[in-house]
Amino acid sequence: MGLFDLTGRVAIVTGGNGGIGLGMAKGLAGAGAAVVVAGRNAEKSAAAVKALQALGAKAASAEVDVCDEASVAAMVERAEKAMGRIDILVNNAGINIRKRPEEYVLAEWTKVIETNLTSAFLCSHAVYPAMKRAGGGKIINIGSMMSIFGAAFTSAYAASKGGIVQFSKALATAWAVDNIQVNAVLPGWIDTDLTRAARTQVQGLNERVLARTPAGRWGTPDDHAGIAVFLASAASDFVTGTAIPVDGGYSVQGV
Ligand code: NDP
């Protein structure tokens, strides 16, 4: 079996029915993994399954609300029943509510924290027994440039994404003994539904992103295929607790 070969492995990707999640799911499928895409929108999920099957992969969908413990348990049960095991979890589902902190109400704060951070705990907790049974596993948590930086309209989002990095480190140390590696990926500014909304809400965002990103462009979901394969494969067996930017150089731009 090659270093990057995922033949026989099974992955769950939350929010894998679009955007960055689907980019990662395609990478995993291309490397031989069977993939379960989990989201709320059944139509999007059905289209994603078709796209993954077109790559020759075994794929299925699971409807889930990642904020709901029972729903997450059902997702894991469905994935294990459909595919026989679980080796890889990508905690990718996420949202943002863009408002200044003084305009936030508690329900909005809670919604963002639950969707972006508590969900990673719920899903990781739910897959742990299956990963132990499989003799190990890989958990990939999706952070953000807001894991490192702040912006006036991202108080809850930045808190959740900073939390994702620290949660990844804690999980990595706890579950190393079980041969489970846990890492975070920090995407830069990526062209998806999420940031299409941001570009309409935040004046000048497009220009600022292009000016600051050394690569001179927005990232694409497909830019995340390679890092997903690396962090899901034997190639990263001694890599755990890290947070790896996929940002075209955004986070190292000095001037
Ligand atoms: P999208 O809006 O395209 O994807 C978000 C995904 O999350 C959707 O597939 C959605 O599925 C799913 N989702 C949201 N809430 C829930 C929920 N309660 N239960 C289940 N699924 C849910 O955006 P992106 O692809 O951009 O975002 C993916 C991740 O990447 C997020 O964590 C985001 O914070 C992060 N990120 C994005 C960046 C960017 O520039 N785009 C930069 C840095 C990080 P459904 O539609 O079925 O509800």
Boltz pocket constraint, residues with backbone or C-beta under 6 A from the ligand:
constraints:
  - pocket:
      binder: B
      contacts: [[A, 14], [A, 15], [A, 16], [A, 17], [A, 18], [A, 19], [A, 20], [A, 21], [A, 38], [A, 39], [A, 40], [A, 41], [A, 42], [A, 44], [A, 64], [A, 65], [A, 66], [A, 67], [A, 91], [A, 92], [A, 93], [A, 94], [A, 95], [A, 115], [A, 116], [A, 142], [A, 143], [A, 144], [A, 145], [A, 186], [A, 187], [A, 188], [A, 189], [A, 190], [A, 191], [A, 192], [A, 193], [A, 194], [A, 195]]
      max_distance: 6.0
